[in-house]
Amino acid sequence: NAGVTQTPKFRILKIGQSMTLQCTQDMNHNYMYWYRQDPGMGLKLIYYSVGAGITDKGEVPNGYNVSRSTTEDFPLRLELAAPSQTSVYFCASTHSVGKVVETQYFGPGTRLLVL
Amino acid sequence: AQKITQTQPGMFVQEKEAVTLDCTYDTSDPSYGLFWYKQPSSGEMIFLIYQGSYDQQNATEGRYSLNFQKARKSANLVISASQLGDSAMYFCAMREPSQAGTALIFGKGTTLSVSS
């Protein structure tokens, strides 16, 4: 198993540009998440999905969009990049059935710099 | 109010010594989970240990143990016999049923430096 994979590893964007951060997991997890980590801080939830076709906002969703057309993929879209979106982005996944929720596994992260 | 508080921005320890990283949490849910993750300088998030709120015994995973004091709402990570490779940022996180999508809430982290 590759686990959770993310591409690209690093990207520089100009203000106003758009891009999609890719995330794929091969563990058949139903729950997937996008977090951002600002320098010296913990992770904050951007969006999450509890299954294909179902997504919802987290703590810091402004400026982002997501989709979940398959179990495996959960891309994060930045439409109009702003300097405030300079951060490290982590995708994570877990399996949840009823009240049982397993450990979250994280991808390697995407470092984004907006200039 | 912060849900997860890590009061130690940085900790320094010598090889082979034990170290405790502090974590306090705030929740009114009776059912919750507490996690510790390690983030080395390479940036990935590595799961270390998990403690459920109903678990009777403190969790242990190799050199890692979680000192769970429910009444004090603390979940400190204890690393025994520190190694140079333990130098990293450590995050405490909580999952509670009321949290959106059962996502994790993270503290700000503690940087651990292990010297020889």
gemmi code that builds the backbone of each chain (N, CA, C; Angstrom):
import gemmi

chains = {
    "A": [
        ("ASN", (0.826, -1.212, 0.000), (0.000, 0.000, 0.000), (0.856, 1.255, 0.000)),
        ("ALA", (0.502, 2.215, -0.861), (1.220, 3.481, -0.871), (0.719, 4.380, 0.251)),
        ("GLY", (-0.481, 4.098, 0.785), (-1.043, 4.940, 1.837), (-1.715, 6.160, 1.235)),
        ("VAL", (-1.371, 7.329, 1.758), (-1.907, 8.590, 1.259), (-0.813, 9.296, 0.466)),
        ("THR", (-1.085, 9.594, -0.782), (-0.106, 10.291, -1.609), (-0.642, 11.661, -2.009)),
        ("GLN", (0.267, 12.618, -2.112), (-0.083, 13.979, -2.471), (0.855, 14.486, -3.559)),
        ("THR", (0.296, 15.228, -4.492), (1.109, 15.917, -5.488), (0.542, 17.314, -5.705)),
        ("PRO", (1.402, 18.318, -6.010), (2.858, 18.232, -6.016), (3.430, 18.303, -4.599)),
        ("LYS", (4.735, 18.178, -4.472), (5.376, 18.321, -3.170), (5.585, 19.791, -2.833)),
        ("PHE", (5.819, 20.576, -3.871), (6.102, 22.002, -3.666), (5.631, 22.776, -4.888)),
        ("ARG", (5.078, 23.964, -4.630), (4.608, 24.782, -5.745), (4.682, 26.247, -5.356)),
        ("ILE", (5.093, 27.064, -6.333), (5.049, 28.513, -6.165), (3.954, 29.050, -7.085)),
        ("LEU", (3.059, 29.825, -6.529), (1.975, 30.433, -7.306), (2.079, 31.945, -7.254)),
        ("LYS", (1.608, 32.586, -8.300), (1.464, 34.033, -8.260), (0.065, 34.362, -7.756)),
        ("ILE", (-0.060, 35.526, -7.145), (-1.362, 35.976, -6.652), (-2.380, 35.917, -7.795)),
        ("GLY", (-3.549, 35.349, -7.503), (-4.607, 35.274, -8.497), (-4.614, 34.013, -9.332)),
        ("GLN", (-3.513, 33.249, -9.315), (-3.484, 31.992, -10.058), (-4.318, 30.945, -9.338)),
        ("SER", (-4.628, 29.884, -10.056), (-5.371, 28.783, -9.449), (-4.575, 27.492, -9.606)),
        ("MET", (-4.882, 26.542, -8.751), (-4.249, 25.233, -8.857), (-5.053, 24.202, -8.075)),
        ("THR", (-4.769, 22.946, -8.372), (-5.404, 21.840, -7.664), (-4.340, 20.996, -6.996)),
        ("LEU", (-4.516, 20.772, -5.708), (-3.659, 19.862, -4.959), (-4.325, 18.484, -4.992)),
        ("GLN", (-3.538, 17.498, -5.412), (-4.089, 16.152, -5.563), (-3.835, 15.314, -4.313)),
        ("CYS", (-4.792, 14.479, -3.982), (-4.663, 13.543, -2.864), (-5.327, 12.226, -3.231)),
        ("THR", (-4.603, 11.144, -3.029), (-5.127, 9.806, -3.318), (-4.764, 8.869, -2.180)),
        ("GLN", (-5.721, 8.022, -1.802), (-5.423, 7.002, -0.794), (-5.868, 5.637, -1.329)),
        ("ASP", (-5.102, 4.619, -0.974), (-5.382, 3.272, -1.486), (-5.763, 2.314, -0.362)),
        ("MET", (-6.260, 2.857, 0.734), (-6.620, 2.034, 1.890), (-8.128, 1.823, 1.998)),
        ("ASN", (-8.864, 2.275, 1.002), (-10.317, 2.151, 0.979), (-10.968, 2.863, 2.172)),
        ("HIS", (-10.339, 3.968, 2.600), (-10.911, 4.736, 3.694), (-12.091, 5.551, 3.212)),
        ("ASN", (-13.129, 5.656, 4.038), (-14.287, 6.444, 3.640), (-14.132, 7.930, 3.983)),
        ("TYR", (-13.397, 8.239, 5.048), (-13.238, 9.629, 5.453), (-11.916, 10.185, 4.920)),
        ("MET", (-12.003, 11.390, 4.366), (-10.789, 12.082, 3.939), (-10.843, 13.539, 4.380)),
        ("TYR", (-9.653, 14.129, 4.558), (-9.555, 15.467, 5.126), (-8.479, 16.271, 4.403)),
        ("TRP", (-8.646, 17.584, 4.423), (-7.586, 18.519, 4.071), (-7.333, 19.433, 5.255)),
        ("TYR", (-6.056, 19.505, 5.639), (-5.627, 20.409, 6.697), (-4.583, 21.366, 6.115)),
        ("ARG", (-4.434, 22.508, 6.765), (-3.313, 23.381, 6.475), (-2.520, 23.633, 7.745)),
        ("GLN", (-1.226, 23.774, 7.568), (-0.336, 24.044, 8.700), (0.469, 25.291, 8.411)),
        ("ASP", (0.194, 26.328, 9.171), (0.949, 27.569, 9.045), (2.202, 27.482, 9.918)),
        ("PRO", (3.227, 28.280, 9.607), (4.508, 28.169, 10.333), (4.339, 28.236, 11.838)),
        ("GLY", (4.918, 27.267, 12.537), (4.896, 27.255, 13.995), (3.551, 26.915, 14.609)),
        ("MET", (2.632, 26.419, 13.798), (1.286, 26.159, 14.303), (0.898, 24.700, 14.080)),
        ("GLY", (-0.186, 24.323, 14.737), (-0.765, 23.013, 14.477), (-1.594, 23.038, 13.201)),
        ("LEU", (-2.198, 21.908, 12.901), (-2.980, 21.788, 11.682), (-4.411, 22.262, 11.902)),
        ("LYS", (-4.972, 22.885, 10.874), (-6.365, 23.318, 10.929), (-7.137, 22.705, 9.769)),
        ("LEU", (-8.380, 22.301, 10.025), (-9.184, 21.593, 9.047), (-9.766, 22.554, 8.021)),
        ("ILE", (-9.576, 22.235, 6.740), (-10.118, 23.064, 5.661), (-11.462, 22.496, 5.190)),
        ("TYR", (-11.429, 21.247, 4.730), (-12.610, 20.536, 4.256), (-12.470, 19.069, 4.626)),
        ("TYR", (-13.604, 18.390, 4.638), (-13.565, 16.963, 4.853), (-14.652, 16.286, 4.020)),
        ("SER", (-14.524, 14.964, 3.912), (-15.494, 14.176, 3.155), (-15.728, 12.859, 3.880)),
        ("VAL", (-16.987, 12.480, 4.006), (-17.310, 11.223, 4.692), (-17.588, 10.099, 3.699)),
        ("GLY", (-17.452, 10.398, 2.425), (-17.640, 9.380, 1.397), (-17.756, 10.040, 0.041)),
        ("ALA", (-17.712, 9.229, -0.995), (-17.805, 9.765, -2.351), (-19.088, 10.565, -2.510)),
        ("GLY", (-18.936, 11.772, -3.045), (-20.069, 12.643, -3.280), (-20.497, 13.495, -2.098)),
        ("ILE", (-19.832, 13.341, -0.948), (-20.222, 14.072, 0.264), (-19.023, 14.844, 0.807)),
        ("THR", (-19.150, 16.159, 0.820), (-18.081, 16.992, 1.373), (-18.687, 18.060, 2.276)),
        ("ASP", (-17.873, 18.612, 3.161), (-18.356, 19.675, 4.043), (-17.182, 20.516, 4.513)),
        ("LYS", (-17.528, 21.738, 4.972), (-16.513, 22.696, 5.370), (-15.963, 22.364, 6.743)),
        ("GLY", (-14.697, 22.728, 6.917), (-14.061, 22.649, 8.215), (-13.933, 24.029, 8.826)),
        ("GLU", (-12.842, 24.237, 9.554), (-12.642, 25.485, 10.298), (-12.247, 26.654, 9.397)),
        ("VAL", (-11.445, 26.383, 8.340), (-10.898, 27.461, 7.504), (-11.135, 27.189, 6.021)),
        ("PRO", (-12.388, 27.174, 5.542), (-12.679, 26.777, 4.158), (-12.560, 27.884, 3.108)),
        ("ASN", (-12.501, 29.151, 3.564), (-12.561, 30.256, 2.599), (-11.382, 30.240, 1.629)),
        ("GLY", (-11.704, 30.338, 0.338), (-10.680, 30.361, -0.698), (-10.377, 28.993, -1.283)),
        ("TYR", (-11.089, 27.982, -0.814), (-10.841, 26.607, -1.257), (-12.141, 25.932, -1.684)),
        ("ASN", (-11.984, 24.916, -2.542), (-13.093, 24.044, -2.891), (-12.594, 22.623, -3.012)),
        ("VAL", (-13.495, 21.675, -2.791), (-13.131, 20.263, -2.887), (-14.207, 19.513, -3.659)),
        ("SER", (-13.845, 18.316, -4.061), (-14.797, 17.385, -4.659), (-14.365, 15.984, -4.280)),
        ("ARG", (-15.306, 15.057, -4.307), (-14.965, 13.657, -3.995), (-15.812, 12.771, -4.906)),
        ("SER", (-15.295, 12.541, -6.085), (-16.041, 11.734, -7.058), (-15.762, 10.242, -6.883)),
        ("THR", (-14.656, 9.904, -6.254), (-14.337, 8.494, -6.000), (-13.913, 8.333, -4.552)),
        ("THR", (-13.859, 7.110, -4.074), (-13.388, 6.843, -2.717), (-11.925, 7.232, -2.563)),
        ("GLU", (-11.146, 7.037, -3.641), (-9.701, 7.192, -3.536), (-9.223, 8.633, -3.577)),
        ("ASP", (-9.908, 9.504, -4.315), (-9.367, 10.824, -4.613), (-10.134, 11.947, -3.930)),
        ("PHE", (-9.364, 12.940, -3.469), (-9.984, 14.079, -2.777), (-9.159, 15.326, -3.106)),
        ("PRO", (-9.338, 15.905, -4.285), (-8.549, 17.077, -4.677), (-9.020, 18.352, -4.001)),
        ("LEU", (-8.072, 19.249, -3.746), (-8.336, 20.554, -3.147), (-8.028, 21.625, -4.180)),
        ("ARG", (-8.979, 22.503, -4.426), (-8.836, 23.524, -5.456), (-8.685, 24.906, -4.837)),
        ("LEU", (-7.651, 25.637, -5.276), (-7.495, 27.044, -4.919), (-7.823, 27.840, -6.171)),
        ("GLU", (-8.827, 28.696, -6.111), (-9.267, 29.401, -7.313), (-8.487, 30.682, -7.558)),
        ("LEU", (-8.328, 31.508, -6.561), (-7.619, 32.789, -6.690), (-6.605, 32.863, -5.550)),
        ("ALA", (-5.391, 32.418, -5.844), (-4.405, 32.299, -4.779), (-4.092, 33.657, -4.143)),
        ("ALA", (-3.969, 33.637, -2.831), (-3.624, 34.833, -2.059), (-2.433, 34.505, -1.162)),
        ("PRO", (-1.637, 35.529, -0.794), (-0.476, 35.275, 0.081), (-0.851, 34.564, 1.380)),
        ("SER", (-2.078, 34.796, 1.876), (-2.516, 34.150, 3.119), (-2.660, 32.634, 2.973)),
        ("GLN", (-2.635, 32.152, 1.742), (-2.739, 30.714, 1.519), (-1.373, 30.030, 1.452)),
        ("THR", (-0.330, 30.799, 1.660), (1.001, 30.201, 1.798), (1.001, 29.335, 3.042)),
        ("SER", (1.253, 28.049, 2.859), (1.122, 27.106, 3.959), (1.594, 25.733, 3.499)),
        ("VAL", (1.571, 24.800, 4.412), (1.785, 23.398, 4.059), (0.436, 22.700, 4.168)),
        ("TYR", (0.067, 21.977, 3.138), (-1.239, 21.343, 3.072), (-1.094, 19.831, 3.225)),
        ("PHE", (-1.860, 19.290, 4.149), (-1.846, 17.857, 4.403), (-3.205, 17.256, 4.087)),
        ("CYS", (-3.161, 16.156, 3.383), (-4.339, 15.336, 3.171), (-4.260, 14.162, 4.136)),
        ("ALA", (-5.396, 13.721, 4.657), (-5.418, 12.599, 5.585), (-6.647, 11.741, 5.319)),
        ("SER", (-6.599, 10.517, 5.774), (-7.756, 9.641, 5.604), (-7.877, 8.701, 6.790)),
        ("THR", (-9.099, 8.197, 6.969), (-9.346, 7.212, 8.018), (-10.599, 6.436, 7.661)),
        ("HIS", (-10.803, 5.366, 8.404), (-12.000, 4.559, 8.187), (-12.906, 4.692, 9.399)),
        ("SER", (-14.183, 4.906, 9.146), (-15.133, 5.070, 10.244), (-16.394, 4.298, 9.932)),
        ("VAL", (-16.786, 3.460, 10.877), (-18.045, 2.718, 10.748), (-18.779, 2.860, 12.071)),
        ("GLY", (-19.943, 3.452, 12.049), (-20.696, 3.684, 13.269), (-19.896, 4.564, 14.209)),
        ("LYS", (-19.684, 4.101, 15.419), (-18.958, 4.896, 16.401), (-17.470, 4.567, 16.410)),
        ("VAL", (-17.065, 3.631, 15.572), (-15.661, 3.235, 15.537), (-14.931, 4.073, 14.501)),
        ("VAL", (-13.944, 4.806, 14.952), (-13.151, 5.641, 14.044), (-11.693, 5.272, 14.229)),
        ("GLU", (-11.052, 4.927, 13.144), (-9.662, 4.513, 13.232), (-8.720, 5.718, 13.201)),
        ("THR", (-7.442, 5.429, 13.317), (-6.414, 6.468, 13.303), (-6.373, 7.155, 11.942)),
        ("GLN", (-6.094, 8.454, 11.957), (-5.909, 9.184, 10.702), (-4.487, 8.997, 10.207)),
        ("TYR", (-4.380, 8.752, 8.904), (-3.070, 8.637, 8.270), (-2.900, 9.805, 7.315)),
        ("PHE", (-1.704, 10.391, 7.361), (-1.450, 11.620, 6.629), (-0.582, 11.374, 5.411)),
        ("GLY", (-0.803, 12.199, 4.385), (0.091, 12.249, 3.253), (1.339, 13.038, 3.606)),
        ("PRO", (2.307, 13.114, 2.683), (3.585, 13.775, 2.970), (3.508, 15.297, 2.969)),
        ("GLY", (2.403, 15.858, 2.521), (2.251, 17.306, 2.515), (2.623, 17.954, 1.198)),
        ("THR", (1.994, 19.110, 0.935), (2.338, 19.958, -0.217), (2.675, 21.334, 0.316)),
        ("ARG", (3.872, 21.793, -0.003), (4.299, 23.126, 0.448), (3.947, 24.126, -0.641)),
        ("LEU", (3.123, 25.114, -0.296), (2.655, 26.101, -1.269), (3.116, 27.488, -0.870)),
        ("LEU", (3.694, 28.176, -1.826), (4.147, 29.551, -1.611), (3.429, 30.442, -2.612)),
        ("VAL", (2.729, 31.446, -2.115), (2.013, 32.378, -2.988), (2.697, 33.741, -2.922)),
        ("LEU", (3.171, 34.192, -4.087), (3.906, 35.458, -4.133), (3.184, 36.491, -4.988)),
    ],
    "B": [
        ("ALA", (-11.857, 29.288, 23.926), (-10.842, 28.554, 24.680), (-10.228, 27.484, 23.793)),
        ("GLN", (-8.932, 27.300, 23.966), (-8.249, 26.285, 23.173), (-8.692, 24.911, 23.611)),
        ("LYS", (-8.866, 24.037, 22.626), (-9.262, 22.673, 22.938), (-8.050, 21.828, 23.331)),
        ("ILE", (-6.918, 22.100, 22.701), (-5.684, 21.365, 22.990), (-4.605, 22.383, 23.311)),
        ("THR", (-3.969, 22.238, 24.444), (-2.927, 23.164, 24.875), (-1.625, 22.431, 25.103)),
        ("GLN", (-0.609, 22.873, 24.403), (0.744, 22.369, 24.627), (1.568, 23.571, 25.067)),
        ("THR", (1.965, 23.581, 26.325), (2.564, 24.770, 26.925), (4.068, 24.871, 26.725)),
        ("GLN", (4.678, 23.817, 26.229), (6.138, 23.801, 26.080), (6.497, 24.039, 24.607)),
        ("PRO", (6.934, 25.243, 24.247), (7.309, 25.461, 22.849), (8.511, 24.595, 22.458)),
        ("GLY", (9.452, 24.435, 23.411), (10.636, 23.639, 23.118), (11.106, 22.884, 24.343)),
        ("MET", (11.639, 21.693, 24.091), (12.205, 20.876, 25.168), (13.562, 20.358, 24.717)),
        ("PHE", (14.482, 20.280, 25.683), (15.827, 19.804, 25.380), (16.142, 18.627, 26.296)),
        ("VAL", (16.699, 17.567, 25.722), (17.007, 16.378, 26.506), (18.266, 15.729, 25.938)),
        ("GLN", (18.969, 15.011, 26.789), (20.150, 14.283, 26.311), (19.759, 12.861, 25.933)),
        ("GLU", (20.548, 12.301, 25.050), (20.322, 10.912, 24.661), (20.180, 10.014, 25.880)),
        ("LYS", (19.311, 9.031, 25.760), (19.073, 7.989, 26.765), (18.263, 8.483, 27.953)),
        ("GLU", (17.997, 9.776, 28.028), (17.143, 10.269, 29.101), (15.679, 10.156, 28.695)),
        ("ALA", (14.797, 10.145, 29.670), (13.361, 10.172, 29.406), (12.893, 11.629, 29.366)),
        ("VAL", (11.828, 11.860, 28.608), (11.280, 13.212, 28.504), (9.764, 13.130, 28.467)),
        ("THR", (9.118, 14.116, 29.072), (7.659, 14.193, 29.080), (7.219, 15.451, 28.353)),
        ("LEU", (6.347, 15.277, 27.377), (5.775, 16.401, 26.641), (4.334, 16.577, 27.102)),
        ("ASP", (4.009, 17.803, 27.526), (2.716, 18.052, 28.155), (1.611, 18.339, 27.142)),
        ("CYS", (0.414, 17.904, 27.501), (-0.761, 18.180, 26.689), (-1.975, 18.212, 27.610)),
        ("THR", (-2.726, 19.298, 27.580), (-4.013, 19.330, 28.263), (-5.093, 19.575, 27.225)),
        ("TYR", (-6.295, 19.109, 27.538), (-7.375, 19.200, 26.560), (-8.651, 19.674, 27.239)),
        ("ASP", (-9.583, 20.084, 26.426), (-10.835, 20.605, 26.938), (-11.975, 20.049, 26.090)),
        ("THR", (-12.845, 19.289, 26.703), (-14.006, 18.759, 26.010), (-15.085, 18.435, 27.020)),
        ("SER", (-16.323, 18.516, 26.571), (-17.441, 18.106, 27.420), (-18.029, 16.779, 26.950)),
        ("ASP", (-17.482, 16.251, 25.830), (-17.925, 14.939, 25.354), (-17.342, 13.848, 26.240)),
        ("PRO", (-18.141, 12.869, 26.644), (-17.578, 11.771, 27.451), (-16.747, 10.811, 26.607)),
        ("SER", (-16.990, 10.806, 25.296), (-16.267, 9.915, 24.392), (-15.356, 10.738, 23.502)),
        ("TYR", (-14.067, 10.499, 23.613), (-13.106, 11.233, 22.799), (-11.831, 10.413, 22.680)),
        ("GLY", (-10.992, 10.816, 21.749), (-9.719, 10.135, 21.542), (-8.587, 11.143, 21.536)),
        ("LEU", (-7.465, 10.724, 22.047), (-6.290, 11.593, 22.111), (-5.146, 10.937, 21.333)),
        ("PHE", (-4.460, 11.728, 20.555), (-3.411, 11.232, 19.670), (-2.141, 12.050, 19.864)),
        ("TRP", (-1.032, 11.424, 19.584), (0.238, 12.126, 19.446), (0.833, 11.787, 18.082)),
        ("TYR", (1.284, 12.865, 17.414), (1.951, 12.721, 16.124), (3.336, 13.358, 16.217)),
        ("LYS", (4.260, 12.795, 15.460), (5.618, 13.318, 15.363), (5.810, 13.909, 13.971)),
        ("GLN", (6.398, 15.099, 13.914), (6.690, 15.723, 12.621), (8.180, 16.041, 12.554)),
        ("PRO", (8.958, 15.197, 11.908), (10.392, 15.487, 11.766), (10.619, 16.648, 10.807)),
        ("SER", (11.853, 17.042, 10.653), (12.167, 18.196, 9.799), (11.774, 17.949, 8.341)),
        ("SER", (11.634, 16.709, 7.951), (11.211, 16.385, 6.583), (9.737, 16.713, 6.350)),
        ("GLY", (8.983, 16.911, 7.421), (7.635, 17.452, 7.290), (6.475, 16.487, 7.393)),
        ("GLU", (6.704, 15.187, 7.279), (5.554, 14.288, 7.311), (5.003, 14.147, 8.727)),
        ("MET", (3.758, 13.747, 8.830), (3.096, 13.534, 10.121), (3.073, 12.039, 10.399)),
        ("ILE", (3.701, 11.652, 11.505), (3.826, 10.232, 11.837), (3.018, 9.951, 13.097)),
        ("PHE", (2.065, 9.039, 12.994), (1.250, 8.662, 14.145), (2.104, 7.901, 15.159)),
        ("LEU", (1.982, 8.279, 16.438), (2.758, 7.633, 17.487), (1.898, 6.765, 18.401)),
        ("ILE", (0.822, 7.348, 18.938), (0.108, 6.656, 20.003), (-1.290, 7.225, 20.136)),
        ("TYR", (-2.210, 6.374, 20.591), (-3.618, 6.750, 20.742), (-4.131, 6.311, 22.116)),
        ("GLN", (-4.987, 7.170, 22.709), (-5.653, 6.847, 23.980), (-7.127, 7.184, 23.853)),
        ("GLY", (-7.987, 6.218, 24.080), (-9.411, 6.468, 24.096), (-9.859, 6.887, 25.482)),
        ("SER", (-10.919, 7.686, 25.546), (-11.347, 8.223, 26.835), (-11.849, 7.130, 27.772)),
        ("TYR", (-12.277, 6.006, 27.240), (-12.781, 4.927, 28.080), (-11.729, 3.860, 28.372)),
        ("ASP", (-10.549, 4.050, 27.791), (-9.496, 3.056, 28.034), (-9.063, 3.115, 29.495)),
        ("GLN", (-8.999, 1.955, 30.114), (-8.667, 1.899, 31.539), (-7.172, 2.044, 31.785)),
        ("GLN", (-6.384, 1.564, 30.837), (-4.934, 1.602, 31.029), (-4.305, 2.640, 30.103)),
        ("ASN", (-3.183, 3.166, 30.543), (-2.428, 4.092, 29.713), (-1.882, 3.368, 28.492)),
        ("ALA", (-1.960, 4.033, 27.337), (-1.460, 3.426, 26.108), (0.065, 3.408, 26.089)),
        ("THR", (0.608, 2.358, 25.494), (2.066, 2.267, 25.300), (2.331, 1.720, 23.900)),
        ("GLU", (3.407, 2.264, 23.292), (3.859, 1.790, 21.990), (5.374, 1.880, 21.973)),
        ("GLY", (6.022, 0.782, 22.288), (7.481, 0.781, 22.310), (8.009, 1.763, 23.347)),
        ("ARG", (8.808, 2.742, 22.903), (9.383, 3.721, 23.835), (8.411, 4.850, 24.170)),
        ("TYR", (7.239, 4.841, 23.566), (6.263, 5.890, 23.810), (5.188, 5.392, 24.771)),
        ("SER", (4.826, 6.217, 25.712), (3.688, 5.930, 26.560), (2.919, 7.214, 26.778)),
        ("LEU", (1.649, 7.049, 27.043), (0.779, 8.205, 27.230), (0.325, 8.203, 28.685)),
        ("ASN", (0.657, 9.247, 29.404), (0.253, 9.397, 30.804), (-1.094, 10.111, 30.815)),
        ("PHE", (-2.154, 9.315, 30.875), (-3.524, 9.815, 30.749), (-4.110, 10.052, 32.133)),
        ("GLN", (-4.390, 11.326, 32.451), (-5.017, 11.677, 33.719), (-6.332, 12.372, 33.398)),
        ("LYS", (-7.385, 11.573, 33.400), (-8.684, 12.029, 32.917), (-9.229, 13.183, 33.747)),
        ("ALA", (-9.098, 13.092, 35.065), (-9.657, 14.135, 35.935), (-8.956, 15.471, 35.699)),
        ("ARG", (-7.693, 15.423, 35.387), (-6.929, 16.641, 35.120), (-7.000, 17.049, 33.654)),
        ("LYS", (-7.613, 16.217, 32.836), (-7.695, 16.443, 31.399), (-6.306, 16.649, 30.815)),
        ("SER", (-5.431, 15.718, 31.140), (-4.086, 15.790, 30.570), (-3.724, 14.469, 29.923)),
        ("ALA", (-2.911, 14.545, 28.886), (-2.507, 13.371, 28.107), (-1.061, 13.566, 27.681)),
        ("ASN", (-0.167, 13.460, 28.634), (1.238, 13.733, 28.375), (1.915, 12.557, 27.687)),
        ("LEU", (2.794, 12.869, 26.754), (3.571, 11.844, 26.058), (4.896, 11.666, 26.777)),
        ("VAL", (5.238, 10.434, 27.091), (6.513, 10.116, 27.709), (7.347, 9.312, 26.715)),
        ("ILE", (8.532, 9.817, 26.433), (9.469, 9.095, 25.572), (10.601, 8.608, 26.461)),
        ("SER", (10.769, 7.323, 26.519), (11.846, 6.766, 27.350), (13.101, 6.626, 26.493)),
        ("ALA", (14.239, 6.695, 27.116), (15.514, 6.463, 26.430), (15.589, 7.212, 25.104)),
        ("SER", (15.594, 8.538, 25.192), (15.573, 9.381, 23.976), (16.727, 9.041, 23.044)),
        ("GLN", (16.430, 9.175, 21.752), (17.434, 8.958, 20.721), (17.548, 10.218, 19.860)),
        ("LEU", (18.676, 10.363, 19.173), (18.871, 11.550, 18.335), (17.753, 11.684, 17.305)),
        ("GLY", (17.259, 10.555, 16.825), (16.185, 10.558, 15.836), (14.842, 11.000, 16.379)),
        ("ASP", (14.768, 11.202, 17.682), (13.522, 11.698, 18.275), (13.386, 13.209, 18.135)),
        ("SER", (14.455, 13.870, 17.717), (14.388, 15.323, 17.528), (13.367, 15.644, 16.447)),
        ("ALA", (12.335, 16.383, 16.819), (11.214, 16.652, 15.906), (10.222, 17.551, 16.619)),
        ("MET", (9.169, 17.925, 15.894), (8.025, 18.605, 16.480), (7.013, 17.528, 16.844)),
        ("TYR", (6.385, 17.668, 18.015), (5.393, 16.703, 18.476), (4.065, 17.409, 18.694)),
        ("PHE", (3.017, 16.821, 18.122), (1.693, 17.406, 18.224), (0.761, 16.479, 18.998)),
        ("CYS", (0.024, 17.083, 19.896), (-1.064, 16.411, 20.572), (-2.349, 16.769, 19.827)),
        ("ALA", (-3.250, 15.812, 19.673), (-4.488, 16.073, 18.944), (-5.640, 15.331, 19.603)),
        ("MET", (-6.831, 15.847, 19.413), (-8.029, 15.233, 20.004), (-9.096, 15.049, 18.938)),
        ("ARG", (-9.821, 13.970, 19.076), (-10.987, 13.748, 18.242), (-12.176, 13.576, 19.163)),
        ("GLU", (-13.252, 14.317, 18.908), (-14.469, 14.173, 19.687), (-15.638, 14.010, 18.731)),
        ("PRO", (-16.674, 13.309, 19.152), (-17.787, 12.989, 18.243), (-18.452, 14.219, 17.644)),
        ("SER", (-18.455, 15.334, 18.391), (-19.144, 16.515, 17.890), (-18.327, 17.272, 16.858)),
        ("GLN", (-17.057, 16.892, 16.702), (-16.192, 17.597, 15.764), (-16.554, 17.200, 14.336)),
        ("ALA", (-16.559, 18.196, 13.456), (-16.935, 17.979, 12.062), (-16.157, 16.838, 11.438)),
        ("GLY", (-16.889, 15.825, 10.957), (-16.258, 14.715, 10.271), (-15.283, 13.938, 11.113)),
        ("THR", (-15.422, 14.036, 12.434), (-14.467, 13.411, 13.371), (-13.039, 13.802, 13.049)),
        ("ALA", (-12.850, 15.025, 12.588), (-11.508, 15.512, 12.296), (-10.733, 15.722, 13.591)),
        ("LEU", (-9.436, 15.853, 13.474), (-8.587, 16.062, 14.639), (-8.418, 17.549, 14.913)),
        ("ILE", (-8.357, 17.870, 16.206), (-8.028, 19.219, 16.650), (-6.621, 19.158, 17.204)),
        ("PHE", (-5.743, 20.008, 16.681), (-4.333, 19.933, 17.032), (-3.918, 21.045, 17.980)),
        ("GLY", (-2.934, 20.725, 18.828), (-2.249, 21.759, 19.586), (-1.195, 22.420, 18.718)),
        ("LYS", (-0.478, 23.389, 19.297), (0.514, 24.129, 18.520), (1.850, 23.409, 18.421)),
        ("GLY", (2.010, 22.362, 19.195), (3.206, 21.556, 19.071), (4.311, 21.917, 20.045)),
        ("THR", (5.188, 20.942, 20.258), (6.390, 21.117, 21.080), (7.575, 20.615, 20.273)),
        ("THR", (8.611, 21.442, 20.193), (9.826, 21.018, 19.497), (10.750, 20.329, 20.481)),
        ("LEU", (11.091, 19.102, 20.190), (12.010, 18.335, 21.033), (13.374, 18.269, 20.368)),
        ("SER", (14.389, 18.624, 21.138), (15.774, 18.533, 20.645), (16.528, 17.562, 21.529)),
        ("VAL", (17.088, 16.527, 20.917), (17.852, 15.523, 21.642), (19.324, 15.682, 21.286)),
        ("SER", (20.167, 15.819, 22.310), (21.598, 16.015, 22.073), (22.394, 14.814, 22.576)),
        ("SER", (23.580, 14.660, 22.005), (24.424, 13.519, 22.388), (25.337, 13.884, 23.549)),
    ],
}
model = gemmi.Model(1)
for chain_id, residues in chains.items():
    chain = gemmi.Chain(chain_id)
    for i, (resn, *xyz) in enumerate(residues, 1):
        res = gemmi.Residue()
        res.name, res.seqid = resn, gemmi.SeqId(i, " ")
        for name, pos in zip(("N", "CA", "C"), xyz):
            atom = gemmi.Atom()
            atom.name, atom.element = name, gemmi.Element(name[0])
            atom.pos, atom.b_iso = gemmi.Position(*pos), 0.0
            res.add_atom(atom)
        chain.add_residue(res)
    model.add_chain(chain)
structure = gemmi.Structure()
structure.add_model(model)
structure.setup_entities()
